[in-house]
């Protein structure tokens, strides 16, 4: 596995340390994601993944895209980089990943994915995770934009991204239907150069 270019550990406000993921981190990361998905739309938590509420496991294809993507050089189709926020007891408190856009002519852009464990939410960790990804992207002279998609009902996430200077460029009404309920999808973007 190639080592991500941004390798310094960053101590975030939530008492965790952010660092690039290693191959040995993937099994605990997938277990963390499965636990994270159990919160998806449950007990007052907004739906944050367009998956049925009773689906609490990461789809196998997505697991494979993480495993393979970490090996692919940045700029090549399918690349992915992942950072983990490690809590004081060694648990995964959150994650952020950047990955290639599927369009061949968009190699100057990356897609962002992020999640924070329920015990670490609203403590500044999301902000620190985004800062880590931005710092890495700024170090890559060919990376100019970070894009993301977020369910419009996930107001805490939308508000965080707006505070971090992402611009909402589109909101598509009734884009997704999960468990028979319509959901709007927001597309957001941010330049890494300012």
N, C-alpha and C positions, 0 to 999 in steps of 0.2 A: 504494500500500500504506500502511495506517495504521501509525504508529509505536507500538509497545507502550508502555504507561504507564511501566513500569519500564525506564529506558533507561541507567542507570549501569552501566558495565563493572565486573565483580567479578573480582579476581585470585584464582583458586583455588590450593589447595595443590599442584596438579600442574604448575605453571608455565604455565598457560593463562589466558586471559582470557575470561570469560563475558559475552556481549552478545546483545541481541535480533537475530534474523535479519532480514536485509534481502532484498528481492526478488532482488538480484544474488547472494545466497548460495544460492538454491535449487538451481541446477544442481550446484555442488560438494557441497551437502548430500545430494542424491540419489545422487551418486557415492559419497560417504562411507557412506550407508546400504547401498548395494549391496555395498560392501566389508565393512561390518559384518556383513551377513547371511551372508557366507562363513564367519564364525566360528560361526554358529548350530548348536550341537551338534557342532562339529568339534574334533578334537584335544583332547579332554578338557574343552572349554568346554560348560557346560550349554546345553540348548536354551532359548533366551530368546524366541523367536518361534514361534508354532504353525504353522510352515511346514515342508514337507519339507526335509531337510538339503541336498538338491541344488538347491533354489530359492534362488538368491543375488541375486535382483533384487526390489526393492520392487514390489508389485503396482501396476499403473497407476492403479487407483481410489484407492489411498492417496496416490499422488503428487498426484493432482487434489485430494484433500481438503486437503492442505497448501497448495497454490497458492490455492485458493478460500477456504479457512478463514482465512488471514491477512488477507484483505480484509474479512471479516465482523465487524461490531461485536460486542464481548463482550456476552453476554446474548441474542444472536440465535442461532437454530438453525444449527449448522455452524461456529461460530467456532472459531478455533485460534490459539494464540500459541506461538512457537518461540524458544528461546535456543540459541546455539552456544557451545561452549568452543573457542576458537581457540588452538592451540599456538604455541610460540615461532617456528616457521617458517611460520606462516600456515595450517597444516593444521587440519582439524576434529578435535578430540580427544574430543568428546562433544556430546551434545545433550539437551535436555529440552523437552517440549511439554505444554501444557495445552489441553484442547479441551472443547467443549460435550458434555454427556451427551445421549444421543438422546431421553430422556424430556422432553417439554415442561414438566412440573411440577418439573423438577430443575435449573432455571437457577441455583440457589444452590450448585451443585456443579460440579466440573470433573474430567475424566479426565486422568491423567498418563501420559505415555510418556517413556522415557529410554533412552539407550544411551551407553556409553563405549568408545572405541576400545581395542583390546587393549593397546596400549603405555602407556595411561594408567590402567589398572585398578589398584585397591588403592593409590591414591595420594591419596585424599580428594576426587577430582573429582566422584564421584556425590553425595557429601554437599553439596558446593558448588552443584551443579546444582539439587538439591532446595531448598536455602536460597534460591536465586535465584527459583525458581517460587513458593515460599511468600511471599517478600517482595512479589512482584507481586500475588499473590492477596490478601494482607492489605490492600493499597492499594485494592482494589476492595471497596467497602462491601457489595456484594450477593453476594460469594463467601464461603461459609462452610466448605466441605468440599472436599478433594481425594481422589478415589478412584483406585484402580488395580487392574489384574489382573496376576498374575504366575504363571508356571508353578511349581508347588510344587517341582519338581526343581531349579529355579534357586536353590539355597540361598544363594549369595552375595548375590543381589538381595533375597530374603526377609529375610535377616539385616540388610542395610543398611536396608530400610524399617522393620523393627522397631526398630532403633537410633534411627531418626529419628521415632519416636513414631507410626508408622502402626499401626493395630490390624488384626489379621486378623479379619474378620467372618464369613468362610466359606471352607471348602475343599471343593470339589466333586470327589468321586472320579470318575475316568474321564470327565472332562468333555470331553477332547480326545483324538483319536487321530491321531498324526503318524507317518508311515512304519510304520503297523501297530502302534505302541506306544501304550499308554494313558498319559495324563498327567492328573494332578490340577491344578485351577486354583484359586488363592487369590484372594480378593477382600479388599482392604485399603482402609482409609480413615483420614483424619486431619483434624481440625478445623484451620482456618487461624487461628483466634482464640486459640489457646493454644500 
